[in-house]
Structures are given as C-alpha cells and as structure tokens.
Amino acid sequence: MNRTRSLSRSGWRRCDDRRGAVTVEMALIAPVFLTLILGMAETSRLYEVQNMLSIAAREGARVAGMEREGLVEDGNGINQKIISDVKKFLTANGLPGDEASVYITQPGDDVTAFDLDNPDHELELFRVRVDIPYSEVNPFCVPYNDDWMMSANIVFRNGRSTLVN
C-alpha cells in the first residue's frame, strides 16, 4: 500500500490522520443538509397543492358560466353540481376531495350562500372558495393544534354562455 506523507513541524506524518475530522464535519453538516432537502420538498408540495386548489376553484366557477341545459340532474341544483365536481377534481389529482370544503358565496361575504339557480342572481358576481386542512395533504405528521387551512378562491359572474358551431 502506497501512503502519501506530508511534512509538518513535528516531522513526517500520514495524510489519512484527518479521517476523524471529516467524520465530525459530516456529522455537523448532514442534519443541516437534510433539513434543507426536506424543507424544499415540503415547500414544493405546498405550491403544488395550492395550485390544484386554485385550478379546482376556477373549474368549478367555470361550470356556472356554461349553459346548464342537460348539465344538472333532476332534483339537484348547479351549486351541488359544482361542489361535487370540485371534490371529484381534487380526488382525481391525488388530493383528499372528501376532506375539502367548497363554498359558493357572495363575493364580499363568507357567510351568505349564493344560489346560482336563482333568476334574480343572473349576471351577479359570486365566489367559489375551496378549503382543505394542511394535515390532509402533508405527508409528515402535523400536530392537531398546528393545523391550518389551505384555501383558494375565485370570483366569477353568474352568466350563461352558449357555444355556437
């Protein structure tokens, strides 16, 4: 075995005497590096979920702007159709749609529901808001008291457009 030697004040010494220092340095850097990697993965997941919530809210509101003839089954309203479609969209994209809350409200009011089928609301603005608990989309354990809601909303006009060939 050929070992490299270096000259120090005390004379010749082997270069592999630093192996213990490298182990200590790695023990100090590894937790920081691992924390950065997991933080980047978590941040990426948050952006992905927020984007899916925004898309789901937009697609739900878009349904309200379509011609509704034949779109809604008898006995159901367009509000129920939108809520169902948004939850199905989230489930199809890997999010727990059953845990999501979908609200159709007046634009400036989170409490007052907006009935899209009401003829008096024709051409009025409405808001679709989609909420989902952070703990439901996070792969890591989240303490109950630290849980918060991820939310997306969009404001649309309650109007019907007819597509013509």
C-alpha positions in Angstrom: 0.0 0.0 0.0 1.3 3.4 -1.0 0.6 6.1 1.6 1.2 9.7 1.0 3.2 11.5 3.6 3.3 15.2 4.4 5.8 17.2 6.2 4.7 19.0 9.4 6.7 20.8 12.2 6.9 17.6 14.1 8.2 15.7 11.1 6.6 13.4 8.5 3.1 12.3 9.2 0.4 10.4 7.2 -2.4 12.3 5.4 -5.1 9.9 6.5 -4.8 11.1 10.1 -7.6 13.6 9.2 -10.3 11.0 8.8 -11.7 11.7 12.3 -12.1 15.4 11.4 -14.0 14.6 8.2 -16.4 12.4 10.2 -17.1 15.2 12.7 -17.6 17.7 9.9 -20.1 15.3 8.2 -21.9 14.8 11.5 -22.3 18.6 11.8 -23.3 19.3 8.2 -25.6 16.3 7.5 -28.6 17.5 9.7 -28.5 20.9 8.1 -28.3 19.5 4.6 -31.2 17.0 5.4 -33.3 19.8 6.8 -32.8 21.9 3.7 -33.7 19.0 1.4 -36.9 18.2 3.4 -37.8 21.9 3.5 -37.5 22.2 -0.3 -39.7 19.1 -0.7 -42.4 20.4 1.7 -42.4 23.8 0.0 -42.7 22.2 -3.4 -45.7 20.1 -2.2 -47.4 23.3 -0.7 -47.1 25.1 -4.1 -48.5 22.0 -5.9 -51.5 21.7 -3.6 -52.2 25.5 -3.7 -52.1 25.3 -7.5 -54.5 22.4 -7.5 -56.9 24.2 -5.2 -56.8 27.3 -7.5 -57.5 25.2 -10.5 -60.3 23.3 -8.8 -62.0 26.6 -7.8 -61.6 28.0 -11.3 -63.1 24.9 -12.9 -66.0 24.9 -10.5 -66.8 28.5 -11.2 -66.4 27.9 -15.0 -69.2 25.4 -14.8 -71.5 28.1 -13.5 -70.8 30.2 -16.7 -71.8 27.4 -19.0 -75.2 26.6 -20.5 -76.9 24.4 -17.8 -79.4 22.6 -20.0 -78.8 18.9 -19.5 -75.8 19.6 -17.2 -77.6 19.1 -13.9 -79.7 16.0 -13.0 -83.3 16.5 -11.8 -83.6 17.4 -8.2 -80.1 18.8 -7.9 -79.0 22.4 -8.4 -76.0 23.8 -10.0 -74.5 24.6 -6.6 -74.5 20.9 -5.7 -73.0 20.0 -9.2 -70.1 22.5 -8.7 -69.4 21.2 -5.2 -69.4 17.6 -6.4 -67.2 18.4 -9.4 -64.6 20.3 -7.4 -64.3 17.4 -4.9 -64.1 14.9 -7.8 -61.4 17.1 -9.4 -59.3 17.2 -6.3 -59.7 13.4 -5.8 -58.6 12.7 -9.4 -55.5 14.8 -8.8 -54.4 12.9 -5.7 -55.8 15.2 -3.0 -58.5 14.0 -0.5 -61.5 15.6 -2.1 -63.8 14.3 0.7 -61.9 16.4 3.2 -62.3 19.6 1.1 -64.9 22.2 1.9 -66.4 24.1 -1.1 -68.3 27.3 -0.6 -70.3 29.3 -3.1 -70.9 32.7 -1.6 -71.4 36.4 -2.2 -68.0 38.0 -3.2 -67.6 40.1 -0.1 -69.3 37.9 2.4 -68.1 34.5 3.6 -71.4 33.6 5.3 -74.2 34.3 2.8 -74.6 31.5 0.3 -75.2 32.3 -3.3 -77.8 30.4 -5.2 -76.7 30.1 -8.8 -80.1 28.8 -9.9 -82.0 31.9 -8.6 -83.0 34.0 -11.6 -82.6 37.2 -9.5 -78.8 36.4 -9.3 -78.4 36.4 -13.1 -75.2 38.4 -14.1 -74.2 38.9 -10.4 -70.8 38.1 -9.1 -70.2 35.1 -6.9 -67.2 33.5 -5.3 -66.1 29.8 -5.2 -63.8 29.0 -2.2 -62.1 25.7 -1.7 -60.5 24.9 1.7 -58.6 21.8 2.7 -56.7 21.1 6.0 -53.0 21.2 5.7 -52.7 17.9 7.7 -54.6 16.1 5.0 -52.1 17.0 2.2 -48.9 16.9 4.3 -47.1 13.5 4.3 -45.5 14.4 7.6 -47.2 14.3 11.0 -48.8 17.6 11.9 -49.9 18.3 15.5 -53.6 19.0 15.7 -53.1 22.4 17.3 -50.7 23.4 14.5 -53.1 22.5 11.6 -54.3 25.3 9.3 -56.5 25.5 6.2 -55.1 25.9 2.7 -57.5 27.9 0.7 -58.1 29.2 -2.9 -61.0 31.3 -4.2 -62.1 32.9 -7.4 -64.8 35.4 -8.3 -66.9 34.9 -11.4 -70.1 36.3 -12.9 -73.2 34.2 -12.9 -73.9 34.2 -16.6 -74.5 31.6 -19.2 -72.7 31.4 -22.4 -73.9 29.3 -25.3 -71.4 27.8 -27.6 -72.4 28.0 -31.3 -70.9 26.0 -34.1 
